[in-house]
Amino acid sequence: MHPLVVYTLSRFGLFLVTLGVLYLVGMRGFWLLILAFLVSGLASYVLLSRQRDAVSERIVRKRERRDG
C-alpha cells in the first residue's frame, strides 16, 4: 500500500482511538475534539515516525526521478 495512505489512515485511526478514550473518561463537546486532536498529534509524532519516514523517502525518490 502507498506509504501516504498508510500514514493518513494511521493518523485518522489514532485520532479516533484518542477521541474514544477521552469520551469514555468524561470529556464532551468542543474541548473533546480539541484535546483529541492535540493528544493524537503528539502521539503520532512518537508512534508513527516509521510511517512518516517512509512517506518522505517516497517523496524524495519521486522528486529525484522527476528532476533527472
C-alpha positions in Angstrom: 0.0 0.0 0.0 1.2 3.5 -0.7 3.0 5.0 2.3 0.9 8.2 2.3 -2.3 6.2 2.5 -0.9 4.1 5.4 0.3 7.2 7.3 -3.0 9.0 6.7 -5.1 6.1 7.9 -2.9 5.6 10.9 -3.2 9.2 11.9 -7.0 9.1 11.4 -7.2 5.8 13.4 -5.1 7.2 16.2 -7.4 10.3 16.3 -10.5 8.1 16.6 -8.9 5.9 19.4 -7.9 9.1 21.3 -11.4 10.5 20.8 -13.0 7.4 22.1 -10.8 7.2 25.1 -11.3 10.8 26.0 -15.0 10.4 25.6 -15.0 7.4 27.9 -13.2 9.3 30.6 -15.8 12.0 30.5 -14.7 14.7 28.0 -17.6 16.2 25.9 -18.2 18.9 23.4 -15.8 21.2 21.6 -13.0 20.5 24.1 -13.2 16.8 23.4 -12.3 17.4 19.7 -9.5 19.9 20.5 -7.9 17.7 23.1 -8.2 14.6 20.9 -6.6 16.5 18.1 -3.7 17.6 20.2 -3.1 14.3 22.0 -3.3 12.3 18.8 -0.9 14.7 17.1 1.7 14.3 19.9 1.2 10.5 19.9 1.6 10.3 16.2 4.8 12.2 16.4 6.2 9.4 18.6 4.3 6.4 17.3 4.2 7.0 13.6 7.8 8.0 12.9 8.5 5.0 10.7 5.5 5.7 8.5 6.4 9.4 8.3 9.9 8.5 7.2 8.5 6.1 4.5 6.4 9.0 3.1 9.3 11.4 3.0 11.5 8.7 1.3 8.9 8.1 -1.3 8.6 11.9 -2.0 12.4 12.3 -2.3 12.7 9.3 -4.6 9.9 10.5 -6.8 11.4 14.0 -7.0 14.8 12.7 -7.8 13.4 10.7 -10.7 11.5 13.7 -11.9 14.5 16.0 -11.8 16.7 13.6 -13.5 
